[in-house]
Amino acid sequence: MANNSINIAATAVSGPSGPKPRPLLSPRNIMIYSTLFIVCMYYALPLYVMIVTSLKGMPEIRLGNIFAPPVEITFQPWVKAWAEACTGLDCSGLSKGFWNSVKILIPSAALSILIASINGYALANWKFKGSEVFFTILIFGAFVPYQVIIYPIVIILRELGLFGKLPGLVLVHVIFGMPILTLLFRNYFTSLPEELFKAARVDGAGFWGIYFRIMVPMSLPIFVVALILQVTGIWNDFLFGVIYTKPENYPMTVQLNNIVNSVQGVKEYNVNMAATMLTGIVPLIIYFASGKLFVRGIAAGAVKG
């Protein structure tokens, strides 16, 4: 009892232990927060200008103050961008292109993620003769410039009867998404405990049993990473959309380009800004809804070789 009293007294005299707390306004913190604020403003300011411009009428825009908030908020530019804006002789707005993009996005993302996850699982856990050579060849495809193989793909799609059709563009997106997604899934599955795989093999689980019952439930973060990458890449694609489809099948980005770069009539900047916001809203929703899982997946699977 006496010893405990002595220890307590000694602690009270010596004061609390541990590292000294850093002041909030230290030079290090000031530099960090200043840099973050500048970067944030760099990306947020154009978005702010787009939003406030899309909510103004043309008479107010002609006053020239692009940073001023709207005096009278109007959603007519958004309505016109969605349903009335003209691309050539077609004045149906972005709505038609939106549904074309949805028809392209859903099968493209689903097929590419499914096939790439199976590829990555097989390359990580089911080694076969020549697997490393196959993986090297597959990854090489991620570094081939798109422009080099545009014309060969045109010929292939023409011979398959898919040129100008939505299934043809879906096939292109699935193929081009395969290398990088396979790399992500392989690295992620390699990072999972190998003992789980071996225990499942001992219990009699086969290829598909291990994949669906063990690998998939443990791999939600990397599936979210793959989903965000594919949604962003496919939804924002312009080059493949304008080359491999016809006007009636144009995705949203191609229609946006036709609206913004139209040389007929008066430039309606509020409609252009609203159309741009409508085009980018789907990837933003997907990212903000699953941002934490995206960071977890990238940290867990994208840097492990």
N, C-alpha and C positions, 0 to 999 in steps of 0.2 A: 504493500500500500504506500509506504514511504517512497519507494522507487518510482511508482507511478506519479506521485505528486511532484517529485523532482523533475521527471521528464516533461510534465505539463508546464511546469514553471520555466524550464529551459526553452521549450518551444515558444512560450509567450514572450520571453526575452529576445530570442533570436529572430522572431517574426516569421511570416509565411514563407514556405520554400517554393521552388519552381522558378521558371523563367520570368523575367520582368515583363509585364504587359507593354506592348508597343503603343505609342500615342496614335490617335486616329489620324491626325494631320501630320504624320511624318513625311519627309521628302519622298520616301518610297511609295507611300499610299497616294500622295498627291500626283506623282507621275503616272501611276497605274490608272487612277480614276480619270485623270485628264485625258490619257490616251483612249480609254474606253469611251469617254464622252465624245471625243472627236470622231472616232470610228462610227459610233452610234448615229451621230448627226449626219455623217457622210452618207449613210444608207437610209436614214429616216427622212431626210429633207426632200429628196425626189418623190418618195411615197406620199409625203404630206402635200406637195404641190399637185400631184396627180389627183388626190382625193378632193382637195378644195376646188380644183379646176373642174372636176366632173360634177360638182354640185352647184356650179354657177351657170347663169345664162350668158349668151354671147355678148349682149350689151355690157355686162359687168366685166367680162374677160377683156374686152377692147379697151378698158381703162388702163390696162397695162400692169397692175400690181398683182403679180402672180402669187405672192406670199400672203396676201390679205385673205382672211376667212370670208366666205360668201355672206353678203348682206341679206340676200333672200335665197334660202336653200331650195333647189329644185331637183327632182329626180327624173325629169324628162329626158336628159341626156342618157341616163341608164336605160330607160325604156326604149329610146330610139336605137341605142347601140345593140340592144338585145333583139328587137323585133322589126326595126324599120330602116336601119342603115343599109346603104346600097353598095354592092360590089358588082360593078358593071350593070347589067340589066336586072340582076336579082336584088330585090330590096327587102329581104326577109331578115336582115340583121345577122347577129352571131348565133341565133338559136339553132339553125340548121347545122352549122359547124360544130356547135357544142355537142349535139347528139352524135355527130360523126366521130368526134374525139372520144366520146364515151364508148361507142361501139369498137373503136380501135384499142382504147386503153385497157378495158376489162379483160378481154381474151389475151392480149399481148402480155400484160403483167402477170396474169395467172399462169399461163403456159410457161413463160420464161422462168419464173420463180420456182415452179414445180419441177421442171426439168433440171434447172441448175442446182437445186437442192439435192436432187437424187444423184446428179453427177458428183457434187462435192462430197456427199456421204459415201459414195462408192470409192472415190479416189482417196478418202481419208481412212476408211475402215476396211475396205475390201480390196486389197492390193491384188492386181493381176499382172500377167506378163506384158510389159510394155506400157504400164500405167503412167510412169513418169514421162515417157516420150509423148504419150497421148495428151497429158496435162500440159506439157511444154508447147505442143502444137496448138492446143486450144487457147492457151494464154497469149500466144503470138497474135491471135486474131484480135485481141484487145488493142494492139498497137498498129494495126493496119489502117491507114487513113481512109475515111469513108469515100472520099472523092475518087480513089483509085478503082473502086469496084462498083461504082454507080452504074456504068454502062453494062458490065456483065450481068448485074442483077436485073436490069431492064430486059435483057435477052432471055434470062431464065424465067422471069415472070411472064413474059410474052409466050414462051413455049408452053408454060403450064396453064395458060389461059387466065392468069390472075392479074395481069397488068391493068392498072386503072381501077381495080376493085379493092374494097376494104380488106378482104382476106389476104390479098397479096401484101398489103402494107403491114398487116398483123404478122405475117410470116417474116418480113424483114426485121421488124422490131424484136421478135423472139430470137432470131439468129444473132443479131448484133448485141443483144443483152446477155447472151450466154457466157462469153469469156469472163467478164468481170464478176458476174454473179457466181459463177462456178468457183472462182478464186476466193471470194468472200465466204461461201459456204464451206469449202474445203478447209480453209484456215480456222473457221469457227468450230467445225466438227473435230478437227485435230486438237483443239484446246480443251475439249470435254474429257473427263476422266476415262482413260482407256479401260479401267476396271469395270465400268458399267457395261461396256460392249462385250468384254470377255465373260462377265457373269451372265449376260443375256444369252450368249452362245452356249454356255454350259447348261443353262436352263432349257435349251432346245429352240430358242427363238431364231427365226431365219432372217433373210435380208429385209423383207417388208415388215416383219414383226418388230424388229429392232428400230427400223426407220420411223414407223408410225407410233409406236408405244413409248420409245425412249428418246430418240433424236428430236423429233418434231416438238413434243411438249417442252423440251429443255432449250429450244432454239428460237423462242419468240423474239428476242432482241434482233437477231440477224435476219429474221424474216421481215421485221419492220424496216431494217436498213435496206434490204432488197426492194421492199415495196416503195419506200420513199425514192430511192434511186430510179426505179422504173417509172413510177408515176411522173416524177419530174422530167426525166428524159423523154418519155413518150408524149406526154401532154405538151411539152414545150417544143417538140420537134417541128421544124419548118421544112428542112431540106428534103427529107423523105416524103413528107406529105405533098409537097408541090410537084415532085418528080413522079411518084408512083401512083398517084390518084388523079381522077378527073374532077372538073369543077363541081359536079353534084356530090362528090365524095370528099371534098376538101375538109381537112380538120380545122379546128378553131383558129390556130395560129396563122394559117394561110389566109383565111377570111379576114383576120385582123390586119394582116399586111395589106390586103387589097383595100380595106376601108381607110386605113391611115394614110396610105400612099396614093389614094385616088386624086386625080388632077381635075376632076369635074366638079363644078359647083364651088360653094364657099367652104373654106376650111373650118370645120366645127371642132375646135380643140376640146371642148367639153365632152363631145361624143367620143372623140378619139381616146381621151383619158378614161372614160367610163368603159369603153371596149377593152382597153388594156387591163384595167382592174378586173373585169369579168373573166378575161382569159387566164389571168394568173391566180384566181381565187382558189381553184381546186388543189394545186400543189401546196399552197399556203395552209389550207385547212388540214390536209394530210400531215404536213410537217408539224404544225402546232399541236395537233391531237396526239402525236406520238413522238415528240421531240426527245423525251428522256430515254425511251427505249432505243431511239436512233443513236444517241451518244453511247449508251451501254453496248450496243451491238458493234459499233465501230471500234470501241476500245477493246472489246473481247476478241473480235475475229479478224479485223482488217490489218492488224500489224503483226500478227503471229505467223511466222513462216513455217 
